[in-house]
Amino acid sequence: MTQRETPDDRTGMASMLNMMPADMAAMNRDRIEDFINAQTKLFESLQESNKQWFQRVQSEVNLATEFASRISSARSIPDAMNVYQECCTRRIEAIAEDGRHLFSDAQKFMEAGARMLSNGPWSQGRTGGFGT
């Protein structure tokens, strides 16, 4: 199927054809720099998220080790129940913190993705993007 060109499409094409190669190279260079900057920010966000999750795994290991040590030294069933209850409370708090980190990470990744998409060829009325 062919699409009919509108006067706006022809004006946009004519202006693109009238651009000098140096102008086109500068425009492309700026776009590439924007894209690289957005990817760098995304990579930094991924690194920070990875560090936080690694620390979370470490704290879970520490909690399990502490629980094993304390439960083995419990002298009575009420002592063991107190140790168990304390461990459960700390795990529930950690799960709530995990949810906050997960939400924060997802928000950062969505913002980075939106920045990359906003620098695409379809973002400023140009032709050649998705769906055209």
C-alpha positions as CSV (number, residue, x, y, z in Angstrom):
1,M,0.0,0.0,0.0
2,T,1.2,3.5,-0.7
3,Q,0.6,6.4,1.5
4,R,-0.3,9.8,0.1
5,E,2.2,12.5,1.0
6,T,0.9,15.6,2.6
7,P,2.4,19.1,2.0
8,D,4.0,18.9,5.4
9,D,5.7,15.6,4.5
10,R,7.1,17.2,1.3
11,T,8.3,20.2,3.2
12,G,10.1,18.0,5.7
13,M,11.7,15.9,2.9
14,A,12.8,19.0,1.0
15,S,14.4,20.5,4.1
16,M,16.2,17.2,4.8
17,L,17.4,17.2,1.2
18,N,18.6,20.8,1.4
19,M,20.8,20.1,4.4
20,M,24.5,20.1,3.9
21,P,26.4,17.0,4.8
22,A,28.2,18.8,7.6
23,D,24.8,19.8,9.1
24,M,23.6,16.2,8.9
25,A,26.8,14.9,10.4
26,A,26.5,17.4,13.3
27,M,22.9,16.5,13.9
28,N,23.7,12.8,13.9
29,R,26.7,13.3,16.2
30,D,24.5,15.1,18.7
31,R,21.9,12.3,18.5
32,I,24.6,9.7,19.1
33,E,26.0,11.6,22.0
34,D,22.5,11.9,23.6
35,F,22.0,8.2,23.1
36,I,25.4,7.3,24.6
37,N,24.7,9.6,27.6
38,A,21.3,8.0,28.1
39,Q,22.8,4.5,27.9
40,T,25.6,5.5,30.4
41,K,22.9,6.7,32.9
42,L,21.1,3.4,32.4
43,F,24.3,1.4,33.0
44,E,25.0,3.4,36.1
45,S,21.5,2.7,37.4
46,L,22.0,-1.0,36.7
47,Q,25.3,-1.0,38.6
48,E,23.8,0.7,41.6
49,S,20.8,-1.7,41.6
50,N,23.2,-4.6,41.3
51,K,25.2,-3.4,44.3
52,Q,22.0,-2.9,46.4
53,W,20.7,-6.4,45.6
54,F,24.1,-7.9,46.4
55,Q,24.1,-6.2,49.7
56,R,20.6,-7.5,50.3
57,V,21.7,-11.1,49.7
58,Q,24.6,-10.6,52.0
59,S,22.3,-9.3,54.8
60,E,20.1,-12.4,54.2
61,V,23.1,-14.7,54.7
62,N,24.0,-12.8,57.9
63,L,20.5,-13.1,59.2
64,A,20.4,-16.8,58.5
65,T,23.8,-17.4,60.2
66,E,22.7,-15.3,63.2
67,F,19.4,-17.2,63.4
68,A,21.2,-20.6,63.3
69,S,23.6,-19.5,66.0
70,R,20.9,-18.1,68.3
71,I,18.4,-21.0,67.8
72,S,21.1,-23.5,68.7
73,S,21.9,-21.7,71.9
74,A,18.3,-21.4,73.0
75,R,17.7,-23.1,76.4
76,S,13.9,-23.4,76.2
77,I,11.0,-23.4,73.8
78,P,10.0,-19.8,74.7
79,D,13.5,-18.7,74.0
80,A,13.5,-20.5,70.7
81,M,10.1,-18.9,69.9
82,N,11.4,-15.4,70.7
83,V,14.4,-16.0,68.4
84,Y,12.2,-17.3,65.6
85,Q,9.7,-14.4,66.0
86,E,12.6,-11.8,66.0
87,C,14.0,-13.4,62.8
88,C,10.6,-13.4,61.1
89,T,10.1,-9.7,62.0
90,R,13.5,-8.8,60.5
91,R,12.7,-10.8,57.4
92,I,9.4,-9.1,56.9
93,E,11.1,-5.7,57.3
94,A,13.7,-6.7,54.7
95,I,10.9,-7.8,52.3
96,A,9.2,-4.4,52.6
97,E,12.6,-2.7,52.0
98,D,13.1,-5.0,48.9
99,G,9.7,-3.8,47.6
100,R,10.7,-0.2,47.9
101,H,14.1,-0.8,46.2
102,L,12.3,-2.7,43.4
103,F,9.9,0.1,42.8
104,S,12.7,2.7,42.8
105,D,14.8,0.6,40.4
106,A,11.9,0.1,38.0
107,Q,11.2,3.9,38.1
108,K,14.8,4.7,37.3
109,F,14.9,2.2,34.4
110,M,11.6,3.5,33.0
111,E,13.0,7.1,33.1
112,A,16.2,6.0,31.4
113,G,14.2,4.2,28.7
114,A,12.0,7.2,28.2
115,R,15.1,9.4,27.8
116,M,16.5,7.1,25.1
117,L,13.1,7.0,23.3
118,S,12.8,10.8,23.5
119,N,16.1,11.1,21.5
120,G,14.9,8.8,18.7
121,P,14.1,9.8,15.1
122,W,10.3,9.6,15.9
123,S,10.5,12.0,18.8
124,Q,10.5,15.4,17.1
125,G,8.2,15.0,14.2
126,R,10.8,13.3,12.0
127,T,9.9,10.6,9.5
128,G,11.4,7.1,9.6
129,G,10.4,6.1,13.1
130,F,8.1,3.2,14.1
131,G,4.8,3.1,12.4
132,T,5.7,5.4,9.5
